Amino acid sequence: MDHDPTSPNLRPRARRQSDSARRYLDVEATTPALRNTVELAAKSVGFAIAQLNVLDEQTLYTLVNIGLPPMSTMDRSITLCDDVVRGGKPAVVSRNRVDATVRQRDILDQVGLRAYASVPLRGREGLVIGTLCLLDLMPREVSDGQLQELEQFASVLEEQLDLHRRVGSTTAKLDSDVDLAGALRGGQIVPWFQSIVDLRTEEIVGFEALARWHHPTNGLVSPADFVPLAESSELIIDVDLEVLRQAVRAAETWQKLRPGLRLSVNLSGRHLAHPDAVAQLQCAVAEADVDPRSISLELTETSAVTDGPLIRRHIDDVHALGFRVLLDDFGSGWSSLERLVTLEPDGIKIDGQLSRLVDTPRGNALLGAISKVTRELGLSMIIEGIETRVQADIALELGCTLAQGFLWSRPQSAGAVLRLLSSDQSPRTSRRNG
């Protein structure tokens, strides 16, 4: 049974499938093991193109793409993989296309493909969370034996994805800062970017830079595995500055395509305890032709330092250079209404934990009150962690105008952002019904 409306504790199957799929998107990038399995599947069955896709309720996310330029996301409803996830059964469109539906033929014709074979991937909850699919520009047959072989590769991928989910993207948790320091020297710490949208128009107005670690053997290391370690030492300063340096170089290119596009970068409170903090920031952005007035520094709260004259002087100096300053994760941690007065930031970022409560009476009351305070103080407010259309609509009704979250995009590489901005598509995201 899909959903019993009389049972208030039972979520619709589509929602359960979407929630399960998102657990596997925490990987955020492929590892050599996942990529090798997908590539072997393509070679074994004789196809030129292979993909590992995860699908939530509205979006298809490509974690591995063999034989085509990298892609990150697309609307789930216009993909053949949508049929596979909904039906929970393999789908094949081969040489003669006799069994293909009109929709399947239309989709393949639109992208210039002549053959398609896909099998479902199931997650730990027993629901289909994605697909292993093969595509080709040439007509091909797929025998029953080859389809079974593809299903065997899918079983391997399910185990690999589940391993990622259980232990994270590293083979072992980090217990010292030696590896992290080496990663900084080796250029392995890089920024990924999540879009910030105007809720009134859903136009992309900027991107937040988020630290990622591209490990040479373990793939993309989860921020949860290294950011807390960095924050427990002075290495967080080096991580922040490295991310800032790379992010402004990327933003320099983006702003040539989209003038006025903003960049937000996290900045630990530890910076503000050092006399040369402002000089370090100024040096980090000097390598690119980017106006500091287009950059927002989001002060993180997890490594807060005691308020004092030095911190306030640093914020004043940062303002003098043109940077905007936001209090990150507002609503939790060390931020408070008092700091809106003592530190005089330009705005706040609503914590994602609070965002999850926007469709509850108390959550709405709290968010509405914060929104009123920021408006009266002339501050900007960004709400993060928006995942559903309902949350976005309520946030807008409560006075929030800027937002980010999985509803619009997951973090993506600088190259993926450049492809997005260079495309002929409108910079506006589609308003989806949810």
N, C-alpha and C positions, 0 to 999 in steps of 0.2 A: 504494500500500500504506500503510495507516495506521500500523502499528508492527511492526517486526521484533524479537521478544523476544530473538533471538540477537545483536542488535547493541547493545552496551551504550552506544554513543555517540548513539543515535538516540532522541530524546524522543518520547513519544506525540503524535499530532497535536493532541489537545485541549490538552495542555500547551504545545505550540508556539504554538497559536492564542492561548491565554491570555497567554503571555509577550509575543507581538507586540502584542496589544491594549493591554497595560499601558504600552507605549512611547508610546501616543497619549493616555494619561491624564495624562502629565506636563503637558499644557496646563492642567489643573485648572479651567479656566473657558473660556467662549466669548469670541470676539472679534467685533467688528462684522461682519467679513467672513464668518465662519461663520454667524452669526445671519441675516445678510441672504440668504445662499444658501438656507438652510432655509426662510425666510419666502417667498422667491420660488418655491420648489418647491411650497409649499402653495397659493399663489395661482394658479400656473400650472395645476395639476391640479384646483383648485376644492375643496380640503379645508380645514376649519376649524382642524385641529390638525396640527402637524408636529413631529417630534423627530429629533435627531441623537443616536444611542446608541452607546456602546462597550461591548462585553461581554467580560469575562474569563471564567475557568472557572466562576465561581459567581454573579457579580453583573452586573446591567445598570446602567451609569452614563449618565445623561442629561446631555449637555453643552449641548444647546440644546432648549428646550421652548417652542414657539409655540402660543398659544391655550389654555394651561392654566397653573395656578400652578406655580412652579418646583418641580422635584423633583430629587433627587440620585441615589439608588440604590434598587434593589429586587432581590429574588431572581430571578435569570435564569430559573430553571426554570418560573416561572409567567407568563412573557411569550411573546407570539407571535414576538418578535424572536429568541428562542432557536431556533425552527424555521428561521428564515432563515439564521442563522449556521451551524447544523449542516448544513443542506442546501446552502448556498451559492447559493440560487436565490431570485428574487422570490416574494412571497406576496401574494395578493389575496383579500379577502373583501368582495364587493360586494353590490349590492342584493338579488339573489335567493338568495345564500349557498349555491347549489347545490353548489359545489366545496369548501365549507368542511368541515373535519373537526369531529367532536364536540368535541374539545378547543378548537379555534379558536372555535367558537360559544360554548362555556361561558365562556371567558376574556373575550370581548367582552361577553357578557351580564352578567357579574359587575361590569364597570366601566361598563355602560350605553352601550356604543358599538355602532354599526350598520355601520360600514364601516372597512376596514383595507387599506392597500397599503404594502408595504415592499420595499426593494431592498438587497442586501448592499453593504457598503463593504469594500474590500480594502486591506490595508496593504502596506508596502514588501516584506515577506517573501512576498507573494502569498497570504496567508491572510485569511479574512474576519475583520475585527476589530470590526465594528459594523453598524449599519443606518441608513438614512434611511427613516423610516416616516411615513405620513400616516394620520390617524384622523378619524372624524366621528361626531357624535351622530345624524346622519340617514343613511338608506340612500343609497348612491351607486354609480354604475357607474364602472368604470375600463377604458377602452379600451386596446387594444394600443399605440396611438400615445401615450397618456398614460403608460403604463408605460415606454415607451422614453424619453419625456421625463424621467421620474423618474430613470431610469438615467443620463441625461446630467448631471442635477444631482448625482447621486452621484459621478460622475467628477470634477466640480469640487471637491466636498467632499474627495475622496481627495487631490487635489493640495494643497488648503489644509491638511489635517491633516499631510501629509508635510512641508510647508513649516514648520509649527510644530515638528515633530519635528527637522528639520535645523538650524534657526536659533534655536529657542526662541520664546517668545511676544512678543519685541520685534523690531522691524524692524532694529535695530542694537544692538550691545553698548554699554553705557554706559562712557564713558571719563573722566567727571568727576563731581564730587558736586553740580554745579549743579542738574541735573534732580531728583536725589533730595531736595535741600533744598527745592526748589519743591514736590515731591510731599508732603512733610511739612506745608508751609504750606497746601497745598490740600486737606488731608484725604484724600489718595489712599492713604496707608499704612493698611491695615486688618488686623485679625486674622481668620484662618480657624482652625478648630478640629478637632482629631482626638481621637476618644474614647479614653479609658483604661479598660480593663476588668479586672475581677477574674477571673483564669484559673480559679479554683475554681468560680465561678458564672456567669461571662461577663456579669455585670451591669456596666453602665456606671457607673463611680465618679467620673469626672471627665473633663476635656477639657484638652488642651494648646493654647495659643494660638500660632499661627505667623504671622509677618509676611507679608503679601501687598501688592502694589502694583497698585491699579486705575488703570491709565493711561487717560486720556480717549479716546485714539485707538488705542492698541496693545492694549487689553484688559488681561488680567491678566499682569503681568510676572513671569517666573519668579524665585523667590528666588535662584537661582544667578546671576542677572544683576545683582542689586543688593545682596544681603547681604554678599558679599565686599568690595564697594566701600565699604559702610557700615562694615565692620569694620576697614578700613584707615584710617579717620578717626574723629573724635569723633562722627560722625553716627549711629553704631550706638547711642550712648546715647539720642539723640532717638528713633530707631526703636523701641528697647525700651520707652521710657517711653510713647510714643504707643500702642503695642500693649497695654501694661499698662492704660492709662487706659480704652481702649475695651473690653478684655476684662473688666474688673471690672464695668463697667456692664452688659454682657451677662450676666455671672454673677449679678448681683443679681436679674435677672428669673428666671433658671433656678433659683436656689436657693429661690425662692418655690414653684416646682413640685416640685422635688426637693431638700428640705433635706439638707445634708451633701455635696452635689456639690462636688468639688474643682476647682480651676483651677491649671494649671501654666503658667508664663510664662518664656521664655528671658531670661537676663540676662548680657550680655557681661562678661568680667572687667575690661573698661575702666572700668566703673562704680566698682569697688572701689578704684581709684587716686585717686579724687576725695574730698576731705573732706566734701562735701555729699551724697554718694551716698545715704545713708540718708534724709535729709530729702527728697530728690527722690522716692524710692520711696514714702515716707509720703504726700507730696502727691498722687502719681499715683493712689493708691487711695482718697484721702479723698473723691473725688467720688461714690463709690457706697457703699451700705450693705452692705459685704461684710466679714466678719470676716477679718483677715489670717491667722488660723489655718487658714483653708480654702484658702490660696494657697501654692503651692510655687514658689520661684524656682530655675530650672535654670541653673546657672552654665555657660555655654558655654566651650569650650576653644580655639576657633580664634583668639581674641584674648586669650590668657592674659597675665597680668602676673606679675611676680616676686612670690613669696610674701613677706610682710613683716608687721610689727605693724599697719599700717593696715588691711590686708585682714582680718586676724583680728579686729580691733576692729569693723570693719563687719559681719562675719558675726555677731559676738556681739550687736551692736545690732539687726540684722535679726531675730535670734532673740528678742530682748527684745520686739519689736513683735508677735511671734506667727507670723511667716512661717516656713515650712520651707525648707530649703536643700538642693538636690540637686546633685551633680556630674554634668553632662550628658556624653553620649558617652563613658562610662567604658569603658576598654579600648583607647583610641587617644588621640592628641594628648598634651596635657600632664598629664592625670590620672594618678595613681599611687596605689598602696596607702598611700604615706607621707602623702598629703593626707587620707586618711580619718582620720588621727590629728591632723595639724597643723591642719586646718581644721574638724574635727568637724562635718561635714555631717549631715543627717538621713537621707540616702539617696543612691542613685546611679541613673543611667539608663544601661543597657547600650547601647553603640554598635551601630547597625544593621549595620555590617560584621561584627561578631562574631556577631550574630543569625543571619546567613546560614550560620554554621558549626555550628549547634546539632545538625544531624543527622550530624555527623562525629565520630569518636572523640576527636580532639584538641579540637574545639570543645566537645563535651560535658564533657570533663575540665576545661577552662578555666572554662566557665560554672559547673559544679558547685563548683569551688574558690572562685570569686568569691561564689557564693550562700552558701557555708558561712561565709566571712569576714563578709559583711554580717549574717547571722543572729547570729553570735557577738558582733558589735559592736552589735546591736540596731538596725540600719539597714534602711530600706525599699529595695526594688530594683524598678525598672521595666525591662522589656526591650522595646525598640522594633524596628520593622522586621519584625514577624511577618507572614508572607504565606500560610502554609499551615497546615492542621490538624495535620500532622505536627510542624511547628516548635512550635506551641502546646502540644501534648501533651508533647513532650520537655522544653520549658521548665518546664512545671508539675512534671514528674517530678524535675527537677533543683533544684526549690525556688523557682522564680520564681512569684510570686502576682499581679503586676500586669504588664500588657502593653498595647501598642498596635501597630497596623499595618494594612495593607490587607486582612487577613483579616476585620476588623470594619468598618473605614470608612476612607475617604480624607478629607483635610481638607475641611471644608465651611464655609459662611458661618454667621454668628451666627443669621440667620433660619432656615436649615435646621436648626440645632440646636434652636431654639425650637419648630419644627414637630414635630420628633422627640419632644421632651419633653412637648409638649402633646397628642400623640396618645394614643389609647386603647391603643396597643400596649404590651406589657411593655417595660421598660427593658432587658431582658436580650436579648442577641443569640442567634441560633439556633446550636446546635452542629451544624456541618456535617461530614459525612464527607469526608475528603480523602485 
